[in-house]
Amino acid sequence: MKLTYSLLLGLITISCSSTDNSLIEINPEKFTENKITLSDIADDIDYIPLDNSTSIGLIYSYKMTNNSIYVSVKDIGILEFDREGKLVEKIGKPGRGPGEYYYFMNFDIDPNFKSVYVLDHNTIKVYTSSGHFQRDISLKEYGECNFDEINFFNEKLLISEIINNGKAKYSWLILDTMGVLIKSKHNPIPFFYSNLPSAGGTYKFDDNIGCWELYNDTVYSILPDLSYKTSFLISPGEYRWPKSTVKTSYTDSFLSFFESFLAKHMQILRMFETKDFLVLVYSYKKKWIALINKNSKESFLSEVESFGGILGRKQLGGILNDLDGGIMFQPENYYVENDCEYMISWINPYQLKMHIAGNEFLKSVPKYPEKKKELEKLAGSLNETDNPVLVMVRLKH
């Protein structure tokens, strides 16, 4: 197997074969480039602009509840907005002092009491619904781990670890809300040395937690009783992220080397499920968004030039938005409310205003012309430097 190097972005593809015909196997070389549009999978789209009382730059991560939108923002901390986009509360503050968090990219919410759990490296910081610090939960007893995600799950805390520099002790830990260990799963991948960046993640679906890791062949679902099962498999192949170190020549252009590496290796950027689809965002040869029908295993691809949204970059490409003629949609997350499924993402006001003023939008004939008029009105009410706009796409039943 040839091993090389890759850096950022990426994801997966999927074959229609499986050892038992029930599991989807992720294989970037067996995707079929079927096309799909938003109207094929969704019947409504809505926009929530965040108010400008606090200027927001780079968004690290975000969580939805029935009443609130929680956003982790670079240099600012964790903010709570209501579902109309109005700022409600600031949760704690960045810093190294007592009750402050230094790393706050990953957090989750207890939807009942609205307690906020912030994964701050080897500590979980707990805050009340009004944003006041409550307590620390130390993770130091578990050693030098690369805990990367935290989920409030079935009244417990699930903390997952990614393989960094070729090592990870755990796949995940499950603690009670006071920090007592209930269950753990050790990482099955033997130690290796690597200077490559890694990736992994979790997602919520159907009362379960999905858990994936770049070097692991198995995507797991963790069940409410804390057992787990295999949900998807990542097929072996030369496109897999290499378990090795990579050396570059001083004469190599970093950009050209990076592009060459991504053309040969698949890196997962994002993964989640809906009732009908496995959704993947990945780089392999090009950048892609893939939707795989979980029943038929048919795959649908949308090419992406550059990822926007929470990465704070200009968004180019994605799923064609023929609902209201808006910007192409790049799904980032999944949310269920009142038995309705949503895929969600972010757009920047300046890019929305540019799109609305362009010929492509002016000539578009979307499925919902009234939505097109509403989008024009929204764009006209925004300034280019306003805070991001949350996009919620409601999926068909």
Secondary structure, 3 states (H helix, E strand, C coil): CCCCCCCCCCCCCEECCCCCCCCEEECHHHCCCECCEHHHHEEEEEEEECCCCCCCCCEEEEEECCCEEEEEECCCEEEEEECCCCEEEEECCECCCCCCECCCCEEEECCCCCCEEEEECCEEEEECCCCCEEEEEECHHHCCCCEEEEEEECCEEEEEECCECCECCEEEEEECCCCCEEEEEECCCCCCCCCCCCCEEEEEECCEEEEEECCCCEEEEECCCCCEEEEEEECCCCCCCCCCCCCCCCCCCHHHHHHHHHCCCCEEEEEEECCCEEEEEEECCCEEEEEEECCCCCEEEEEEEECCHHHCCCCEECEECCCCCCCCECCCEEEEECCEEEEEEEECHHHHHHHHHCHHHHHCCCCCHHHHHHHHHHHHHCCCCCCCEEEEEEECC
